[in-house]
Amino acid sequence: MCRGLSFSSTVLKPLSLSQLQSDQSLSEKEGDYSNSPQPFIQHTPLSLSLFLSLSLSLFLSLSLSLSYPAARSRASMTTPSSSGLEVLLNTLQNAGDLESTLNILNVLDELLSAGTDRRIHYMISKGGSEALLMALVNTASSYSPNYTLLLPILHLLAKVGHRDRRIGVKAEKVDAVLVILRLLRHNVKNSRRAAACLWVIRVFCSSVSTATLLGQNRALDVVFDLIAPPTATHTHTIKAAIDAFAALLSSKENCRTAAGKGYIAGLLKLYEDWHTHDSEHEHLQIRRAFLHCLHKATKICLGRTALVTDGGIDLLYTTVQSCLLSKAAESLVEPSVQLMRKCYPKIPLPLTSDHSAYSFPLPGRPLGVWEDDPGVYDGSFEDDSDEEQENEESDCRDFEDDLESDVGSLTARPEPDRPLEQLQQYTHLFPELQHDFQDLESDSEPEESSDEELLNGDSEEKTKSCRRSTENSRVSPSCSYPETLTSNGKNPDQDGRRCLNARDFRSFSCPQTPEDGSGSMVEKLLEKYGSFIPHHDPRLYIAAAAQTKSVTDYSILAFPDFWGHLPPLGPEPMANRKPHVQRKKVFEDVQRLLCPEDIINRVVFDMEDTSVQCSSDVPTDSLRFFSKFESGNLRKAIHIRRYEYDLILNADVNSSSHHQWFYFEVSGMVANVPYRFNVINCEKSNSQFNYGMQPVLYSVREALEGRPHWVRAGTEICYYRNHFCPNRGQRAPSFYTLTFTVTFRHEEDVCYLAYHYPYTFSALQSHLKDLERSVDPRKVFFRQQTLCNTLAGNSCPLITITACPPSRAWRNLHQLRNRPYVVLTARVHPGESNASWVMRGSLEFLCSNDPVAESLREAFILKIVPMLNPDGVIHGNHRCSLSADDLNRQWLKPNPSLSPTIYHTKGLLYYLNSIGRKPLVFCDYHGHSRKKNVFLYGCSVKETLWQSGSPVNTASLKEDPGYRTIAKTLDRIAPAFSFNSCNFLVEKSRASTARVVVWREMGVLRSYTMESTYNGCDQGIYKGLQTGTRELEEMGQNFCQSLLTLRKNAISYNSRLVSHAAAILDLDNSLLDHKSHNCFEDDEPPCAESIEYSCYSEPQRAEELDAEVNGNTSSTEEEGEEEEEEEEVKEELRNGRRRSQRKSSVLSHMCRQDSLETLSMKSSACNGINISNTYLS
Ligand SMILES: [Zn+2]
């Protein structure tokens, strides 16, 4: 047999390794050979490895030629392309001879255990799985299978198969699936063999069809029978059985079978037994495996129902409470919590309809005909992060696919969407171009500002718009504000000199309650408590509110809007998230199911049914809620436990979704008691509430005591997917809960809670009035006009700001009329109130006496539409207008009757283009709910092409890099701004946003969306702080300041300006040293606790299976593995060899000597090759 060939033991091992190494794909650059038992291989010269590979081929073909027809072995093994590995594999699946098969298995095991996973993947690519499967089929098909061979085959198959995604398909191909099931059936009494079979079954189930096939052949029954109660020994077999059962459940058909046969109840019972029995926590792995198995079984509705019916929630709740007591059992808590969340039966929101409580008849559409609103039902809520719809799941490739990669569509300018003649209607919106400034010559006093006009609501303009709206929209103007306030108000001083307190404001909130009309409540209030809030006048606010038209005719003002807000004095750090907040909240949620009798479940507020909050049924110890005021949107409040309330938000008008913004009033509280509030119908899949953001709170009592602040408030804040689903769709995805706890400082206060600092349409109107009143009309050209009327008949204001010319000299007028235009817009998304505060900062600054502002007015004409969606803001919408459209998706072809504000803002821009006055800058202010800081989105052809991987040679494209100037300047001067969050990419999905349309159609190079965080900053001097209105307004000011850099060569410098603007104008030259960022990147690390529950799964690491497989190999098939293993370790220590962590022991029971020696061929023996397989003898 031996033909005189001899190999020293040092040769054979490197032989195979070096052979493999000579294959490029296998060479492992990280140097993980440090763990290899043969480190010198790295230095094996190429020629040597060639020699060795030849030798191996020779050796194999020679040694095996006896058992194989020579021709076949030569053909299959020594083709020039065969690598050593292929030779081994070929031999393995063809061998019938025990010795050589064992040898090959041994070599393979050595090979695979020495390297990294990459080596196994290489083996898979060379047909390793198929070879092992064939070996399995061949060996198992004999009448009395040889388990000395089978066990190592099964062990290798488990290891390799675990890393081969197609192992199931491959197994089906060679009919190995039923073979393994048969083997298992024959060996249910032999724990070691059973375990080996179970592991292989488990890896086969990585293919769903294989799992189904196994299930159809009753594998579930066989495997389940092996999942023994805790009294049994052979725990590794039990663990293997649970894992295999879980793997079988990757097939939904098997899940149905399992639920139908009562296996879920069985698993729960076993889990309980193990839990009870395992008080020392020695079998955590098994208990975890049970939970994993239950997770798989509850993938389908039937499984979840079975778990609940079989008392699973109760069991999990009880067991997890005891797990909480021991640190050792901590690892069981999270899977249990996730399982409870997942199986918690879905409950439709307690509403009669998902549709908004407010509806509005749209022009050309009959009332009551709802647009199909697929958002809720199509399986994915719209994620409306800000400018854009972001798909949370989109990975990098989706993002790149979304990038515009066609140079043509990036550079072509589409035709206008309307005839040029129509643009003449906008001429009157450019008074600065026609105004003759005669008043500059006359000494007449500036026109008296028109408070009267606003207060009385009788100006021509107002009357006109009022009438128009009534005709158009059938919304009757709520012109009764002042009366409502005064008639409902009490005069505190009249009833017994009692001090007015917060409670008095409650009286506004119950219109049913008749009050004595005692006149000047507001005046008294202001007289007694009025504090000075810059640029806010409560009287102006009331007057403005009286003009505001709404679907519901609001008759109540929210106190903070009317009274005004001052930013609090100190910084407000982001809230610390305590560990396991979510867990705690989920336990409380689960208790609702377990102890329903503890739940009050009483509606204490219903937007649609005012009788609720006035009814005597509402107990006095319950909080009172209210939201029927501008921007308010609480639909329903439900008393859950003594200090806990569920809150349901109203959908956007005419829609059945977009719940995220909230604003409501709460009163009747007890001081110093923590109240838990749950907003239970949020839609976004994550929120900054998980990352330090708090809602805002305003206390009337505090305001009256001189602290009129919206403050960040709330503890134990957390945001997670819950068990509520839309009213009409059990199949629809469930909602998210925002939960927070507020401890009110004052007894019987009236407080307001909101998603973010409210800023109503009436607030804008009164602010504009205040601004107009405050500017010096001889210096500042400030005009407020009506761009158009909204659907509800409100006027959409357009503001023009520039400097009046120093004289009427032709030169001055010419300079004025040739100033470049800057167009600013904001609040297209009503839930983004931060955008309004930023806009307020911009307006405030532009009208100020600051020298930079003066220069800006001299350098530019600013056209500002501060609120693109007044109707949405008024009605407390989060995303849409009254037409239920996202107005920032209407820019491509805005409908003049459904999206008038967009239609006419676009018209304004067309007009500017038509007179050759393309704006220098366009910016639309937004808020971003998922990111921190403030940043810009812009448009760049080159950056988009680079990022999209377009083959176009961008070097030949010319692009003005000036689109980055403002962002770079802001990065330097605005503390909240972060250049690193900016990007300048043009996405296809955003082709209809303001930014992209203004850039593409109007050719505005600097066309931006500015996104401001709801939360705070993670860089700069505001790092770790939540933003307040002060910071938002500062951002608006900074944005305007940055415009100065665009005109630094044109402005006239004076010393005052230079000293103020040095920082702004200090432009450096490194405009291109920042890279754009993928705007889909979440800037948050994964949340500490899983927000979703449906994707929860136990991580199944390959190493875990390896370790289990390795533990199944001792010299005998009897019990006593542990001693065996110990012995092995000792022996290795004796040999002075450190056992590599990854070192295999698949064949360790055979390899009592060092594995090298196992295969060594000693020349001393038998005049030739002697394969010293001691275990064979
Ligand atoms: Zn937005």
Boltz pocket constraint, residues with backbone or C-beta under 6 A from the ligand:
constraints:
  - pocket:
      binder: B
      contacts: [[A, 384], [A, 385], [A, 386], [A, 387], [A, 388], [A, 829], [A, 832], [A, 925], [A, 926], [A, 927]]
      max_distance: 6.0
